[in-house]
Structures are given as C-alpha cells and as structure tokens.
C-alpha cells in the first residue's frame, strides 16, 4: 500500500510566523527598482538585492511596493509610503 500524502501542507511555505509591518523605525524604504529577475531596494540610501543582509535582517523578497525581511524567526514587511509609490 502506497503512503498517504498530505496535500494540504505547502512544503515550500515559510516556517516563520506571519509577516507583520516592521516596527524598527531605523530603516526607511526609499525606493524600489522592480525587475522580475533582479529587483533592488533602496533603504537608508543603500541599494540591496534579494538575499542581502541589512542589519539583523535578510532581504527575503522584493515586491513592487514593499520588501519582506526575515530576522531568522519572523518575517517583516517594510513598505513604501503611499506617496512614494509611482505607477509606470
């Protein structure tokens, strides 16, 4: 008899807790250059790519209007302020 697979569990999903807005105010997301293959984010005047270390955080994903950071336990969202989001 073949083993039963648990198809309800997403094995690729992050084991960290749900994302929440970053409360660490020393980081300001100033801009994003969004390219599907090589997005970059400008935080406090420095340019970062996915996988870069930023203080105690690692940039997990760069979206068109926000950055997902991980501290190794929790995921956090650093968002552009609404006035900074420009439509191309």
N, CA, C and O atoms as CSV, one atom per row, in Angstrom:
chain,resi,resn,atom,element,x,y,z
A,1,UNK,N,N,0.851,-1.178,0.000
A,1,UNK,CA,C,0.000,0.000,0.000
A,1,UNK,C,C,0.894,1.238,0.000
A,1,UNK,O,O,1.827,1.344,0.797
A,2,UNK,N,N,0.600,2.164,-0.895
A,2,UNK,CA,C,1.376,3.406,-1.002
A,2,UNK,C,C,1.076,4.326,0.176
A,2,UNK,O,O,-0.058,4.360,0.653
A,3,UNK,N,N,2.079,5.079,0.656
A,3,UNK,CA,C,1.832,6.006,1.768
A,3,UNK,C,C,0.903,7.141,1.336
A,3,UNK,O,O,0.880,7.540,0.171
A,4,UNK,N,N,0.154,7.638,2.288
A,4,UNK,CA,C,-0.781,8.730,2.024
A,4,UNK,C,C,-0.016,10.042,2.109
A,4,UNK,O,O,0.703,10.285,3.078
A,5,UNK,N,N,-0.168,10.882,1.100
A,5,UNK,CA,C,0.496,12.183,1.078
A,5,UNK,C,C,-0.430,13.240,1.652
A,5,UNK,O,O,-1.629,13.245,1.373
A,6,UNK,N,N,0.124,14.124,2.446
A,6,UNK,CA,C,-0.644,15.242,2.986
A,6,UNK,C,C,-0.550,16.402,2.004
A,6,UNK,O,O,0.408,17.174,2.044
A,7,UNK,N,N,-1.535,16.529,1.127
A,7,UNK,CA,C,-1.504,17.549,0.077
A,7,UNK,C,C,-1.976,18.910,0.565
A,7,UNK,O,O,-1.930,19.883,-0.186
A,8,UNK,N,N,-2.428,18.992,1.807
A,8,UNK,CA,C,-2.903,20.263,2.340
A,8,UNK,C,C,-1.756,21.143,2.832
A,8,UNK,O,O,-1.916,22.359,2.940
A,9,UNK,N,N,-0.626,20.556,3.126
A,9,UNK,CA,C,0.514,21.298,3.655
A,9,UNK,C,C,1.416,21.736,2.515
A,9,UNK,O,O,1.815,20.922,1.681
A,10,UNK,N,N,1.735,23.013,2.480
A,10,UNK,CA,C,2.640,23.553,1.470
A,10,UNK,C,C,4.068,23.414,1.993
A,10,UNK,O,O,4.473,24.163,2.882
A,11,UNK,N,N,4.832,22.470,1.454
A,11,UNK,CA,C,6.177,22.209,1.950
A,11,UNK,C,C,7.146,23.337,1.601
A,11,UNK,O,O,8.239,23.404,2.165
A,12,UNK,N,N,6.768,24.216,0.688
A,12,UNK,CA,C,7.620,25.343,0.312
A,12,UNK,C,C,7.312,26.600,1.116
A,12,UNK,O,O,8.028,27.597,1.017
A,13,UNK,N,N,6.246,26.553,1.912
A,13,UNK,CA,C,5.864,27.726,2.704
A,13,UNK,C,C,6.881,27.965,3.809
A,13,UNK,O,O,7.503,27.032,4.315
A,14,UNK,N,N,7.033,29.207,4.165
A,14,UNK,CA,C,7.969,29.575,5.227
A,14,UNK,C,C,7.483,29.033,6.561
A,14,UNK,O,O,6.286,29.043,6.847
A,15,UNK,N,N,8.408,28.565,7.367
A,15,UNK,CA,C,8.074,28.071,8.695
A,15,UNK,C,C,8.001,29.220,9.702
A,15,UNK,O,O,7.626,29.006,10.854
A,16,UNK,N,N,8.354,30.427,9.283
A,16,UNK,CA,C,8.325,31.560,10.195
A,16,UNK,C,C,6.888,32.008,10.440
A,16,UNK,O,O,5.953,31.582,9.761
A,17,UNK,N,N,6.748,32.869,11.420
A,17,UNK,CA,C,5.429,33.372,11.770
A,17,UNK,C,C,4.922,34.305,10.670
A,17,UNK,O,O,5.707,34.740,9.827
A,18,UNK,N,N,3.633,34.616,10.664
A,18,UNK,CA,C,3.078,35.507,9.623
A,18,UNK,C,C,3.805,36.847,9.582
A,18,UNK,O,O,4.313,37.329,10.594
A,19,UNK,N,N,3.842,37.437,8.385
A,19,UNK,CA,C,4.522,38.713,8.223
A,19,UNK,C,C,3.760,39.830,8.921
A,19,UNK,O,O,2.531,39.819,8.993
A,20,UNK,N,N,4.504,40.772,9.421
A,20,UNK,CA,C,3.934,41.938,10.075
A,20,UNK,C,C,4.752,43.150,9.666
A,20,UNK,O,O,5.907,43.018,9.261
A,21,UNK,N,N,4.158,44.324,9.770
A,21,UNK,CA,C,4.863,45.546,9.410
A,21,UNK,C,C,6.072,45.722,10.326
A,21,UNK,O,O,5.967,45.540,11.539
A,22,UNK,N,N,7.206,46.073,9.751
A,22,UNK,CA,C,8.429,46.248,10.518
A,22,UNK,C,C,8.274,47.414,11.485
A,22,UNK,O,O,7.941,48.526,11.074
A,23,UNK,N,N,8.512,47.167,12.749
A,23,UNK,CA,C,8.369,48.224,13.751
A,23,UNK,C,C,9.701,48.925,14.035
A,23,UNK,O,O,9.742,49.907,14.775
A,24,UNK,N,N,10.781,48.420,13.447
A,24,UNK,CA,C,12.109,49.016,13.627
A,24,UNK,C,C,12.196,50.267,12.760
A,24,UNK,O,O,12.365,50.172,11.544
A,25,UNK,N,N,12.081,51.429,13.379
A,25,UNK,CA,C,11.984,52.685,12.622
A,25,UNK,C,C,13.322,53.206,12.119
A,25,UNK,O,O,13.361,54.261,11.485
A,26,UNK,N,N,14.427,52.498,12.382
A,26,UNK,CA,C,15.706,52.989,11.862
A,26,UNK,C,C,15.908,52.634,10.394
A,26,UNK,O,O,16.899,53.050,9.794
A,27,UNK,N,N,14.984,51.870,9.802
A,27,UNK,CA,C,15.062,51.519,8.385
A,27,UNK,C,C,13.956,52.222,7.619
A,27,UNK,O,O,12.781,52.103,7.964
A,28,UNK,N,N,14.336,52.963,6.566
A,28,UNK,CA,C,13.364,53.654,5.719
A,28,UNK,C,C,13.525,53.157,4.291
A,28,UNK,O,O,14.593,53.288,3.693
A,29,UNK,N,N,12.456,52.589,3.752
A,29,UNK,CA,C,12.454,52.145,2.358
A,29,UNK,C,C,12.234,53.380,1.493
A,29,UNK,O,O,11.160,53.980,1.511
A,30,UNK,N,N,13.258,53.749,0.738
A,30,UNK,CA,C,13.218,54.979,-0.048
A,30,UNK,C,C,12.831,54.749,-1.497
A,30,UNK,O,O,12.365,55.670,-2.167
A,31,UNK,N,N,13.019,53.521,-1.992
A,31,UNK,CA,C,12.665,53.248,-3.375
A,31,UNK,C,C,12.889,51.797,-3.732
A,31,UNK,O,O,13.593,51.065,-3.037
A,32,UNK,N,N,12.269,51.395,-4.840
A,32,UNK,CA,C,12.407,50.028,-5.350
A,32,UNK,C,C,12.568,50.103,-6.862
A,32,UNK,O,O,11.815,50.799,-7.543
A,33,UNK,N,N,13.546,49.386,-7.374
A,33,UNK,CA,C,13.663,49.190,-8.810
A,33,UNK,C,C,13.187,47.772,-9.040
A,33,UNK,O,O,13.908,46.813,-8.765
A,34,UNK,N,N,11.972,47.642,-9.544
A,34,UNK,CA,C,11.384,46.311,-9.650
A,34,UNK,C,C,11.584,45.728,-11.034
A,34,UNK,O,O,11.052,46.227,-12.026
A,35,UNK,N,N,12.351,44.675,-11.074
A,35,UNK,CA,C,12.592,43.881,-12.263
A,35,UNK,C,C,12.394,42.442,-11.796
A,35,UNK,O,O,12.979,42.046,-10.787
A,36,UNK,N,N,11.594,41.656,-12.494
A,36,UNK,CA,C,11.267,40.309,-12.039
A,36,UNK,C,C,12.502,39.450,-11.781
A,36,UNK,O,O,12.479,38.587,-10.903
A,37,UNK,N,N,13.573,39.671,-12.531
A,37,UNK,CA,C,14.770,38.847,-12.363
A,37,UNK,C,C,15.785,39.431,-11.384
A,37,UNK,O,O,16.550,38.683,-10.776
A,38,UNK,N,N,15.803,40.742,-11.224
A,38,UNK,CA,C,16.820,41.358,-10.381
A,38,UNK,C,C,16.287,42.616,-9.703
A,38,UNK,O,O,16.767,43.713,-9.989
A,39,UNK,N,N,15.298,42.482,-8.803
A,39,UNK,CA,C,14.777,43.678,-8.133
A,39,UNK,C,C,15.771,44.177,-7.090
A,39,UNK,O,O,16.514,43.390,-6.505
A,40,UNK,N,N,15.779,45.483,-6.863
A,40,UNK,CA,C,16.614,46.066,-5.823
A,40,UNK,C,C,15.775,47.029,-4.991
A,40,UNK,O,O,14.764,47.560,-5.450
A,41,UNK,N,N,16.221,47.237,-3.762
A,41,UNK,CA,C,15.536,48.157,-2.858
A,41,UNK,C,C,16.550,49.143,-2.315
A,41,UNK,O,O,17.696,48.786,-2.044
A,42,UNK,N,N,16.119,50.392,-2.156
A,42,UNK,CA,C,16.970,51.418,-1.571
A,42,UNK,C,C,16.468,51.673,-0.153
A,42,UNK,O,O,15.358,52.164,0.050
A,43,UNK,N,N,17.310,51.330,0.823
A,43,UNK,CA,C,16.974,51.503,2.229
A,43,UNK,C,C,18.058,52.365,2.867
A,43,UNK,O,O,19.239,52.019,2.847
A,44,UNK,N,N,17.638,53.486,3.429
A,44,UNK,CA,C,18.569,54.429,4.068
A,44,UNK,C,C,19.726,54.811,3.139
A,44,UNK,O,O,20.859,54.985,3.589
A,45,UNK,N,N,19.433,54.939,1.849
A,45,UNK,CA,C,20.437,55.370,0.882
A,45,UNK,C,C,21.321,54.275,0.326
A,45,UNK,O,O,22.147,54.542,-0.546
A,46,UNK,N,N,21.174,53.046,0.805
A,46,UNK,CA,C,21.968,51.922,0.310
A,46,UNK,C,C,21.109,51.011,-0.552
A,46,UNK,O,O,19.915,50.855,-0.296
A,47,UNK,N,N,21.717,50.403,-1.582
A,47,UNK,CA,C,20.989,49.526,-2.501
A,47,UNK,C,C,21.190,48.075,-2.084
A,47,UNK,O,O,22.314,47.636,-1.840
A,48,UNK,N,N,20.079,47.333,-2.006
A,48,UNK,CA,C,20.086,45.933,-1.591
A,48,UNK,C,C,19.367,45.064,-2.610
A,48,UNK,O,O,18.430,45.508,-3.273
A,49,UNK,N,N,19.818,43.816,-2.726
A,49,UNK,CA,C,19.159,42.819,-3.580
A,49,UNK,C,C,18.597,41.715,-2.680
A,49,UNK,O,O,18.899,41.658,-1.488
A,50,UNK,N,N,17.793,40.858,-3.257
A,50,UNK,CA,C,17.264,39.715,-2.520
A,50,UNK,C,C,18.419,38.882,-1.976
A,50,UNK,O,O,19.371,38.583,-2.697
A,51,UNK,N,N,18.329,38.510,-0.706
A,51,UNK,CA,C,19.376,37.729,-0.060
A,51,UNK,C,C,20.397,38.573,0.688
A,51,UNK,O,O,21.206,38.037,1.444
A,52,UNK,N,N,20.370,39.894,0.486
A,52,UNK,CA,C,21.314,40.784,1.165
A,52,UNK,C,C,21.006,40.875,2.656
A,52,UNK,O,O,19.853,40.770,3.075
A,53,UNK,N,N,22.066,41.073,3.453
A,53,UNK,CA,C,21.907,41.321,4.883
A,53,UNK,C,C,21.751,42.819,5.088
A,53,UNK,O,O,22.448,43.624,4.471
A,54,UNK,N,N,20.825,43.175,5.966
A,54,UNK,CA,C,20.553,44.565,6.294
A,54,UNK,C,C,20.407,44.638,7.815
A,54,UNK,O,O,19.314,44.454,8.351
A,55,UNK,N,N,21.510,44.908,8.498
A,55,UNK,CA,C,21.484,44.858,9.958
A,55,UNK,C,C,21.167,43.433,10.405
A,55,UNK,O,O,21.802,42.487,9.937
A,56,UNK,N,N,20.199,43.267,11.299
A,56,UNK,CA,C,19.844,41.926,11.778
A,56,UNK,C,C,18.911,41.166,10.829
A,56,UNK,O,O,18.513,40.040,11.126
A,57,UNK,N,N,18.566,41.765,9.707
A,57,UNK,CA,C,17.592,41.183,8.780
A,57,UNK,C,C,18.241,40.710,7.483
A,57,UNK,O,O,19.297,41.200,7.084
A,58,UNK,N,N,17.592,39.753,6.837
A,58,UNK,CA,C,17.953,39.316,5.492
A,58,UNK,C,C,16.784,39.654,4.588
A,58,UNK,O,O,15.632,39.397,4.937
A,59,UNK,N,N,17.072,40.232,3.422
A,59,UNK,CA,C,16.004,40.552,2.475
A,59,UNK,C,C,15.554,39.262,1.811
A,59,UNK,O,O,16.304,38.629,1.068
A,60,UNK,N,N,14.326,38.891,2.091
A,60,UNK,CA,C,13.762,37.632,1.612
A,60,UNK,C,C,13.120,37.791,0.236
A,60,UNK,O,O,13.249,36.923,-0.627
A,61,UNK,N,N,12.427,38.912,0.047
A,61,UNK,CA,C,11.732,39.138,-1.224
A,61,UNK,C,C,11.539,40.630,-1.419
A,61,UNK,O,O,11.269,41.361,-0.466
A,62,UNK,N,N,11.681,41.082,-2.674
A,62,UNK,CA,C,11.428,42.477,-3.019
A,62,UNK,C,C,10.227,42.501,-3.951
A,62,UNK,O,O,10.243,41.900,-5.026
A,63,UNK,N,N,9.193,43.201,-3.525
A,63,UNK,CA,C,7.964,43.343,-4.318
A,63,UNK,C,C,7.929,44.755,-4.910
A,63,UNK,O,O,8.831,45.552,-4.656
A,64,UNK,N,N,6.909,45.064,-5.684
A,64,UNK,CA,C,6.849,46.368,-6.352
A,64,UNK,C,C,6.652,47.532,-5.382
A,64,UNK,O,O,6.985,48.667,-5.722
A,65,UNK,N,N,6.113,47.278,-4.171
A,65,UNK,CA,C,5.865,48.367,-3.226
A,65,UNK,C,C,6.321,48.070,-1.798
A,65,UNK,O,O,6.046,48.844,-0.881
A,66,UNK,N,N,7.021,46.944,-1.613
A,66,UNK,CA,C,7.466,46.597,-0.271
A,66,UNK,C,C,8.601,45.576,-0.330
A,66,UNK,O,O,8.909,45.010,-1.379
A,67,UNK,N,N,9.208,45.364,0.837
A,67,UNK,CA,C,10.296,44.411,0.972
A,67,UNK,C,C,9.961,43.486,2.138
A,67,UNK,O,O,9.545,43.949,3.200
A,68,UNK,N,N,10.139,42.177,1.943
A,68,UNK,CA,C,9.928,41.219,3.021
A,68,UNK,C,C,11.288,40.892,3.623
A,68,UNK,O,O,12.198,40.435,2.930
A,69,UNK,N,N,11.409,41.132,4.915
A,69,UNK,CA,C,12.643,40.899,5.649
A,69,UNK,C,C,12.457,39.735,6.606
A,69,UNK,O,O,11.349,39.498,7.087
A,70,UNK,N,N,13.513,39.018,6.883
A,70,UNK,CA,C,13.466,37.940,7.863
A,70,UNK,C,C,14.536,38.168,8.912
A,70,UNK,O,O,15.671,38.522,8.594
A,71,UNK,N,N,14.158,37.961,10.173
A,71,UNK,CA,C,15.151,38.024,11.250
A,71,UNK,C,C,15.577,36.619,11.661
A,71,UNK,O,O,16.248,36.440,12.677
A,72,UNK,N,N,15.186,35.624,10.869
A,72,UNK,CA,C,15.503,34.238,11.149
A,72,UNK,C,C,14.380,33.515,11.856
A,72,UNK,O,O,14.322,32.285,11.839
A,73,UNK,N,N,13.480,34.273,12.482
A,73,UNK,CA,C,12.333,33.691,13.177
A,73,UNK,C,C,11.035,34.221,12.581
A,73,UNK,O,O,10.128,33.454,12.261
A,74,UNK,N,N,10.957,35.537,12.435
A,74,UNK,CA,C,9.757,36.193,11.919
A,74,UNK,C,C,10.046,36.898,10.606
A,74,UNK,O,O,11.178,37.303,10.339
A,75,UNK,N,N,9.017,37.041,9.794
A,75,UNK,CA,C,9.093,37.844,8.581
A,75,UNK,C,C,8.466,39.198,8.877
A,75,UNK,O,O,7.499,39.290,9.633
A,76,UNK,N,N,9.018,40.244,8.282
A,76,UNK,CA,C,8.540,41.608,8.494
A,76,UNK,C,C,8.431,42.295,7.146
A,76,UNK,O,O,9.194,41.995,6.228
A,77,UNK,N,N,7.486,43.216,7.025
A,77,UNK,CA,C,7.295,43.965,5.786
A,77,UNK,C,C,7.749,45.404,5.997
A,77,UNK,O,O,7.349,46.062,6.958
A,78,UNK,N,N,8.580,45.874,5.097
A,78,UNK,CA,C,8.997,47.268,5.063
A,78,UNK,C,C,8.366,47.840,3.798
A,78,UNK,O,O,8.710,47.434,2.688
A,79,UNK,N,N,7.440,48.787,3.968
A,79,UNK,CA,C,6.662,49.292,2.828
A,79,UNK,C,C,7.043,50.717,2.460
A,79,UNK,O,O,7.490,51.503,3.296
A,80,UNK,N,N,6.852,51.024,1.185
A,80,UNK,CA,C,6.951,52.409,0.736
A,80,UNK,C,C,5.744,53.156,1.276
A,80,UNK,O,O,4.662,52.583,1.407
A,81,UNK,N,N,5.922,54.416,1.585
A,81,UNK,CA,C,4.759,55.218,1.959
A,81,UNK,C,C,3.938,55.451,0.700
A,81,UNK,O,O,4.505,55.526,-0.390
A,82,UNK,N,N,2.616,55.568,0.821
A,82,UNK,CA,C,1.749,55.702,-0.366
A,82,UNK,C,C,2.187,56.784,-1.340
A,82,UNK,O,O,2.024,56.611,-2.548
A,83,UNK,N,N,2.736,57.895,-0.860
A,83,UNK,CA,C,3.139,58.976,-1.770
A,83,UNK,C,C,4.400,58.614,-2.558
A,83,UNK,O,O,4.729,59.282,-3.538
A,84,UNK,N,N,5.110,57.558,-2.135
A,84,UNK,CA,C,6.343,57.183,-2.811
A,84,UNK,C,C,6.119,56.148,-3.922
A,84,UNK,O,O,7.019,55.885,-4.719
A,85,UNK,N,N,4.927,55.570,-3.968
A,85,UNK,CA,C,4.644,54.542,-4.974
A,85,UNK,C,C,4.235,55.254,-6.267
A,85,UNK,O,O,3.240,55.978,-6.298
A,86,UNK,N,N,5.006,55.041,-7.320
A,86,UNK,CA,C,4.715,55.650,-8.609
A,86,UNK,C,C,4.273,54.594,-9.606
A,86,UNK,O,O,4.855,53.511,-9.671
A,87,UNK,N,N,3.272,54.898,-10.360
A,87,UNK,CA,C,2.811,53.985,-11.416
A,87,UNK,C,C,3.585,54.286,-12.687
A,87,UNK,O,O,3.723,55.442,-13.085
A,88,UNK,N,N,4.087,53.240,-13.316
A,88,UNK,CA,C,4.862,53.413,-14.537
A,88,UNK,C,C,3.947,53.557,-15.735
A,88,UNK,O,O,4.422,53.713,-16.860
